[in-house]
Amino acid sequence: MPKLDINKAGWEQSEFPILCETCLGDNAFSKQEYGRSCGTCARPFTVFRWNPGTAMRFKTTVICQTCAKIKNVCQTCLLDLEYGLPTQVRDTALAIENEAPTSEINREYYAQNLEGKASSRLEGNKSLLDSGRASSAGKDMLKQLARTDPYYKRNRPHLCSFYAKGECKRGSECPYRHELPVENELSKQNIQDRYHGRSDPVARKILSTHAASMGLQPPEDQSVMSLFLTSLPTTATEQSIRTRVAQSLPAVQPSQIKSVVHVAKSRCAFVNFKDRQSAELAAQAWANGLELEGTTLNVKWGRGKGAASKSPPVSTTPEVAA
């Protein structure tokens, strides 16, 4: 290695960033070769900085290309390149399990192994994300939620902190936006949660809104922790239902599934969870239905004990003996 490049040993070298259309904008980028560490694996990489358009803020890449390929995301906004959605939304719909480690040492080792895998297969900029076995219901859900058009409003300058304090004296010459900040859960985001698809407030809002639009609004009764499945195939068994439920919910531990009650005569089943959060995650993941043995099942919330006396026993009792 030449003497001038000795300090670049271990760097990820690249000529062009992996970006979504929104972040790229219509202006050319400029490459800055300095040793910033990746926001996820902490390895040094080639950082790009550019202005995406007039009156927009300068943007930079925050994760390395290997990490971007692992999740098929933009190096800047960390949104999925195909659907323009947070990784938590995509992974929930496609039942993709997050295999990336979270500790710093293991993250670097994992990224190095996948980088070698990509190089050995000559995959170039091809994503390392495997979604070929995803269900059609999950893909339909993503098609409904996909953001196909660029959203350049996301590239606007940041808010002026001095204006919020009433101390900005630049007026119209200030390069930052003169608006008061809005404090809510959407303003509390970080790179790790967005990349790994966990506790992402933007993803939670998208998933909950979509589930409600599909008739799966969580009931007000917090004691309801069951989901009702109908139109089961005649060959379905309690074990096959439990296995499929666990496979479709990688974000939910199998131990959180309290029981699966299969009523073969009625071709329906109740899936009972140990906590309300797991039940809500399942409802969000199954907003477009749950596939079992090639059949798309209808999904509804169970009913509370107060409603049981007003309806037929099979369709209202969360846990009923088969």
N, C-alpha and C positions, 0 to 999 in steps of 0.2 A: 504494500500500500504506500502511495506517495507520502512524503513527509507532511505536506500541506493538509492531507486528509486524515492524519492520525487521530485527531480529536473527534472524527465522525464515525469511528468504529462502533458498530451496533446501531447506527441510525437507520431509520427507514427512509430510503431515497425514492422520490417520485417526481414525475414531470408535470402531472396534472391532477387536481383534486377530484374526489368523488363527491359530487354535489347534486342537489335537487335543482329544479328549474327556478324556484323562488329565490334561493340563496345566490345562485349564479348571476341572475339579473342579465342586463344587456351590455355590461362593461367588461373589458378585459381584466384579468387578474394579474397580480404581481407576486412572484415567488420570493419568500423570505426564508433563507436557510439559517435558522438558528435553533438551538437545542431546547425547545419547549417540550415538556413531557406530555404524553398522551393523557387525556382526561380520564381514561378508563384503565389502561394497562400500565401507565407511567413510563413507557419507553419513549426515548427521544425520536422525533420524526420531523419531516420537512413540513414547515408551516406555510400556508398560503394566506395572503391578505389582499383584498380587493374592494372596490366600491361597486356595488351592484346597480347603481343608477343615480340619477340626479336627486339631490335632497335626501339621499339615503345615508346610513351610517356605514363605515368600513366594517367588513366582516372578515373573520379568520376561521381557519379550520381548528377544531378543538380536540379531535381524536385522530389516531393514525389510520391509515388505509386498511390495515389488517383488521382492526376492530370494526371498521365500517363494513368490510366484506362479511365478517362473521354475522352481523345483524342485518345486512343489506340496508344500511341507513346512510343519510347525508353526513359528511364529516363536520358540518357546522350546526345544523338544527337538530340532528339526530332523529329525524323523522324517516319513516320507511320510504324508500325510493320508488316503489311501485304504486303504493296507495296514498302516500302523503299523510300517514297516520302515525301516532305514537306507537312504539314497539309493544306496549302493553295491550293496546287494542288489537293489533295484528296477531300477537301471540295468543291472546285469549280466544280469538275467532278461529285460528288455525290449530289450536291446542298444541302449541310449540313450547317445549320445556326449556327453561333457561339453564344451560349447562355451564355457562361461564362462571369461574370462581370469583369470589369477592375479595379475598386477601391479596395484598400487594404482590407477594412473591409468586403465588399460584397464578395470578392474573398474567404476569409477565411470561411465565413458563407456558401457559395455555396459548397466549398470543404467538409466541415463537413457534410452537408446534404447528399451529394452523397456518402460519406464514410459510413454513416449509412445505406443508401439504399443498397449499395453493401453487407454490413454485414448481413442485414436482409434477403437478398435473397440468402445468402451463395454462392455468385458468385466467391469467391476466387480471382484469377488473371484474371478473365474474363473482357473484355473491356465493358465499359458503353456506348460506341458509338453505336448509332442505325443507321445502313445504309441499313436496309432491304428493304426500299421502293425506293431505288435508281434506276434510269432508266438503262436499258441495254446499252444505248449509253454511259452513264457515266462510267459504269463498263468496257466496251470495251476500253474506253480511258485510264483507269488506267492499264488495262492489257498491253496495248501498251507501256506505260511509266514505268511500274514497274521495279524496280531494284531487281532482285531476287538473284543475286550473291553477296557475301560479297565484300566490297571495302575497303580493309585494308590500302590502301594509305591514307585514312582519319585519321588513327591513328598515322601518322608520328609525330616526335617531332615538336614543334613550331619553328618559325624562330628565329635566334639569333639576338637580337637587337644591340648587340655590333658589330657584323659583318657588319650590315647595316651601322654603323657609321665608320667602318674601324678600330675598336679598340679591336676586339677579339684577345686574345693572346693564346687561348687554342689549336688552330689548330684542328687536327683530334680527340683530346680528348674532344672536346666540345660536350655536349649532345644535343645541338640544331642544327638545319639545317643552313648551311652557304649558304643562298640564299637571293637575294634582294627581298624585299616585292613588290608586285604588287598592286597598288592602283586602285581599280575600285569599282563599286557598290556591287559586291559580297563580298568585304572585310568589308562591313558595315552591320553587322547583330547583332541582339540582341535576347535574350531569349523570351521576351514578344511577339515580332512580329512573331518569328518562331512558337511559341506555339499556339498563337491565330490565325495564318494564315492571317496576314494583313501586307501589304507592305514588304513582304519577297522578297528580290532581287533574290534569287535562284529560288523561285517558279515562279516569273515573267518571268525569262528567260526560264524555262521549258515550261510554258504555251504558251508563245509567239512563241517559236520555233516549238512546236507541231502544233499550229494553222496554222503557215505558211506552214508546211509540208502537211497539209490537205487542202491547197488551200484557206486559210483565212488570207493571209498576208494583213495587214491593208493598204489601198490605201494611196498614197502620199498626195492626196487632203485631208487636214484636215477638210474640210467642210462636208465630208461624215460621217454621223452619223446614218446610216440606215443599217439594215440587211434584206435581201430578203429571205423569206421562201417559198419553193415549195413542191409539193406532199402532200398538206393538205388533211385530210379525208373529205369526202363530208358533214359530220355532223358538221364540225368545224364552229364556229361563232366568231365574233370579241371579244366577252366577254370571250369565252373559250380560245382563243389564248392569250389574255392579262393575264388571270389568270395563264395559264401555264408558260408564260414568267416570270411573277413575282415569281412563285414558283421555277423556275429553276435558278434564280439569287438572292440568299439571300444576296450577297455582294453589290447588287445594290438596292438603294431605289426605291420603286414603283413610287415615284414622278419624278424620272429621266426618266421614260418612257413617251416620249412626246405624241406618238399616235401609234395606231395599225390600219393599213389600210388593210382590208380583201377584196380580189377580189374573190368572191365565184365562178364565172364562170370559172376562170383560176386556181382555187384551189391554190392560192398563197396569200402571205401577206407581207406587209412591217412593220417592227418594227422600229420606229423612236425614237431615244434617244435625250436627251437635251444636252448631252456633249459627246465628243469623247472617253473619258476614259470609260464611261459606255458601249459604243458600242464595244470597244475593249475587255472589260471583258466578254461581251456576246459572242463575236466571239470565245474567248478562251474556254468558258464553253461549247459551242455548236460545237466544232471542229469535233466531231464524229456524229453530228446531234442532233436534238431536238425531243424528243418524245412527241406526242400529241395523246391521245385516242388510244394508242397502235400502232401508225404509226410513223416511224422515218422520220422527215422532212429534206430536204436538205437545207443547209444554205449557202448563199453567201453574200458578201458585196454589198451594193447598189452602185450606180454610181453618180458621181458629175453632176452638171448642165451642164458642158462642154460636157459631153458624152451623154446627153439626146437627143440632136438633131440628133445623129448618130445612134440611136437604136430605136426599137419599144417602144411605150409609156408605156406599162404595165410593162416591165422588167427593165426600167431605171428610171422612175420617183419615187423618194423616197416617196413623199406624193401625192397621187392621189385620187380623190373622187371615192368612190365605185359606 
